[in-house]
Amino acid sequence: MATLVQHCAPALASLLPEDLAQLLASAPQDLLGNILRLNRAPHYHNRLNAVVLAAAVIELQQVDSVAEQGRRR
Protein backbone atom coordinates (compact mmCIF):
# COMPACT_ATOMS: atom_id res chain seq x y z
CA MET A 1 0.00 0.00 0.00
CA ALA A 2 2.90 2.39 0.61
CA THR A 3 3.77 2.26 -3.09
CA LEU A 4 0.18 3.09 -4.07
CA VAL A 5 0.10 5.96 -1.59
CA GLN A 6 3.43 7.42 -2.68
CA HIS A 7 2.81 7.26 -6.42
CA CYS A 8 -0.92 7.87 -6.72
CA ALA A 9 -1.60 10.17 -3.81
CA PRO A 10 1.43 12.16 -2.69
CA ALA A 11 -0.72 14.05 -0.19
CA LEU A 12 -1.21 10.79 1.71
CA ALA A 13 2.52 10.04 1.79
CA SER A 14 3.09 12.91 4.22
CA LEU A 15 0.87 11.29 6.84
CA LEU A 16 2.06 9.07 9.64
CA PRO A 17 0.81 5.49 9.08
CA GLU A 18 -1.44 5.59 12.15
CA ASP A 19 -2.98 8.89 11.03
CA LEU A 20 -3.63 7.50 7.55
CA ALA A 21 -5.31 4.45 9.09
CA GLN A 22 -7.49 6.73 11.23
CA LEU A 23 -8.54 8.79 8.21
CA LEU A 24 -9.28 5.70 6.12
CA ALA A 25 -11.54 4.43 8.92
CA SER A 26 -13.35 7.79 9.20
CA ALA A 27 -16.97 8.13 8.21
CA PRO A 28 -17.47 10.60 5.34
CA GLN A 29 -19.14 13.18 7.58
CA ASP A 30 -16.18 13.09 10.00
CA LEU A 31 -13.34 13.10 7.49
CA LEU A 32 -12.77 16.83 7.07
CA GLY A 33 -12.96 17.45 10.83
CA ASN A 34 -10.44 14.68 11.46
CA ILE A 35 -8.08 16.16 8.88
CA LEU A 36 -8.39 19.62 10.44
CA ARG A 37 -7.61 18.17 13.89
CA LEU A 38 -4.53 16.42 12.51
CA ASN A 39 -3.46 19.61 10.78
CA ARG A 40 -3.31 21.40 14.15
CA ALA A 41 -1.07 18.70 15.63
CA PRO A 42 2.58 19.68 16.18
CA HIS A 43 3.77 17.02 13.72
CA TYR A 44 1.90 18.58 10.78
CA HIS A 45 2.10 22.22 11.84
CA ASN A 46 -0.69 23.36 9.46
CA ARG A 47 1.08 21.92 6.41
CA LEU A 48 -1.76 19.64 5.27
CA ASN A 49 -3.94 20.67 2.36
CA ALA A 50 -7.27 19.51 3.77
CA VAL A 51 -9.19 19.51 0.46
CA VAL A 52 -6.56 17.57 -1.47
CA LEU A 53 -6.07 15.18 1.42
CA ALA A 54 -9.82 14.56 1.81
CA ALA A 55 -10.14 13.82 -1.91
CA ALA A 56 -7.21 11.39 -1.77
CA VAL A 57 -8.60 9.60 1.29
CA ILE A 58 -12.05 9.27 -0.30
CA GLU A 59 -10.48 7.86 -3.46
CA LEU A 60 -8.45 5.33 -1.46
CA GLN A 61 -11.54 4.39 0.60
CA GLN A 62 -13.40 3.70 -2.65
CA VAL A 63 -10.56 1.55 -3.98
CA ASP A 64 -10.51 -0.39 -0.71
CA SER A 65 -14.29 -0.79 -0.80
CA VAL A 66 -14.22 -2.19 -4.34
CA ALA A 67 -11.39 -4.58 -3.39
CA GLU A 68 -13.34 -5.73 -0.33
CA GLN A 69 -16.41 -6.44 -2.45
CA GLY A 70 -14.27 -8.46 -4.88
CA ARG A 71 -12.93 -10.60 -2.04
CA ARG A 72 -16.45 -11.42 -0.87
CA ARG A 73 -17.41 -12.98 -4.21
N, C-alpha and C positions, 0 to 999 in steps of 0.2 A: 504494500500500500504506500510506502514511503516514495517509491518511484512514481506512482500515479500522482501523488500529492505534489511532488517537486516539479514534475514536467507539465501537468495539466492545470494545476491550480497553485501558482507560486504564492498566493496570499495565504494559503493553508500551511505552507512550508515554514512560515515564521512562527507558527504556534508550537507551544510545548505539546508533546504527545497526549498528556492527560487533559489539556485544555481542548485539543481537537476532539478527543473522545467525548468530552462533556458537550461540546457543541453539536456533534453528530447525534447525540442522544436527546438533544433538545426538541421540544415540541415547536412547531412552526411559530406559534404565537409568543414563545419565550425566546426565540433565537436572537433577535436584535437586542433585547435587554441583556441577555447573557454576554453577547459580544461587547456591549458598552461597559458592562461590569469588568470584563477582562481588560478592556482598553485602559481602564483606570488603575489597574494593578501596576506595581512598580516595575515588573518585568517588561511590560509592553510600553509603558510611559507615553500613552496616547499616540502610538505609532500605527495602530491598526486602522485600516480603511473599512469601516463597518459595512458599507454597502457592498463592496467587492467581496469581502469575507462572507457575508450572509449569502450572496449569490453562489459562491463556491461551495459553501457548506450544503446548501439546498441541492445543488447539482450532485454532490457526492452522496447525499442521502438518497436521492433518486436512483443513482447507480446501484447503491447498496440494496435498495428496496427491490429493484428489478432482479438483481443477483439472488436475493433471498427467495423470491417467487420462483425462479428457475430451479433452485435447489429443492423446493417442495414438490416439484412435478415428478 
